[in-house]
Amino acid sequence: MALAPRTAGHLAMLTFSLLVAGSFSLGALVANDIPPVAITAARFLLAAVILGALAAVAGPGLRAAHLAAPWRYLFLGATFGAYFVLMFEGLKTAPPVSMSAVFTLTPVMSALFGWLLLRQVTTPRMAAALAIGAAGALWVIFRADLGLLLAFAVGRGEALFFLGCVAHAVFTPLLARLNRGEPALVSTALVTAGGFLALAAWGWRDLLATPWMELSPMVWGTLLYLAIFASAVTFMLLRFAALRLPSAKVMAYTYLTPTWVIAWEVGLGHGVPPALVLPGIGLTALALVILLKDEDVAQAARQA
C-alpha cells in the first residue's frame, strides 16, 4: 500500500536526521586532517557522479528542459555547500554534541525563511512542537546536567557553524521555490554538481594542495559516507520532503539529530550517556507527535 505524501515526507526526514548525525561524529574525527572546502567539494563531486549515473540508468535521464535556468543549481549548491564547509570548520574546535546544540536553532530559522519565501505560516500548535523539541534536544545534548547547560559558552566553532545553519535553513524553502518539476534524481545530481563547481571556484587552492593519495583510510571512509549517505541520499530525502511538507516541519526533524549524535558517539566508543537523558528523547518524540497531530487537524478543517 502506497504511503500518503505527508507520511512519506516524515519518514524521509526521520532517515535524514539519522544520516546527518553521522556527519557530526565522523566529521569530528577527520576535521583537522583535510581542508573543509576540499572534503566538501570532493563529496559533492562523488555524489553528483553517483546520482547522475542513477538518473541515466534507472531514472528519467537528463533532458534539455532540466537545464533551464542553470543558475538555480549553482545557487542551491553553493548555499548547501556553505553549510557543510562551515560545519567542518566548526568541528575543528567544537565537539559534536555542542555543534548539534547549534543545529537545533535551524527549525526556527527555517520557519522564518519559509514565511519570507513561501508565506508558510507556523501555527500555534507547530510553534509549541518546535519549542518542546528544542527543550528535549537541549536536555539530550547536555545530558540532563543543568551545570553543563549554564556553563555553555559559544566558541569560534559554534559561531561559524551558526552561519552555516542559516544557509541550511534558507536552503529548504529555496528548494520548493526554485523547483520547476524536475525529477528528484536529476535535480539532486545537478544541485550537487553546482555545489562542486561553486566550491571548486572558491577553494581551488585547497583542492590542489590536498595530498589525496596520502589521506588515511579514516578520511577516505568518512568521505565515502559523506558523499553517498550524507550528501546524495540526504539531498534526495530533503528535496523529497520539502515538496511534501512545510519548511518548519521539514527542519523540525533536526531536533532528533542530537539524539542520533549521542547514539553515534556511543557506537564509536565515546561514552554512554546517563539514563537521565531519556526524558529528553521523549520530548523530541512528543514534538513529532504534535507535528503529526497538527496535520490531522489541518486536514480535518479542510475537509469540513
Secondary structure, 3 states (H helix, E strand, C coil): CCCCHHHHHHHHHHHHHHHHHHHHHHHHHHCCCCCHHHHHHHHHHHHHHHHHHHHHHCCCCCCHHHHCCCHHHHHHHHHHHHHHHHHHHHHCCCCHHHHHHHHCCHHHHHHHHHHHHHCCCCCHHHHHHHHHHHHHHHHHHCCCCHHHHHCCCCCHHHHHHHHHHHHHHHHHHHHHHHCCCCCHHHHHHHHHHHHHHHHHHHHHHHHHHCCHHHCCHHHHHHHHHHHHHHHHHHHHHHHHHHCCCCHHHHHHHHHHHHHHHHHHHHHCCCCCCCHHHHHHHHHHHHHHHHHHHHHHHHHHHHHC
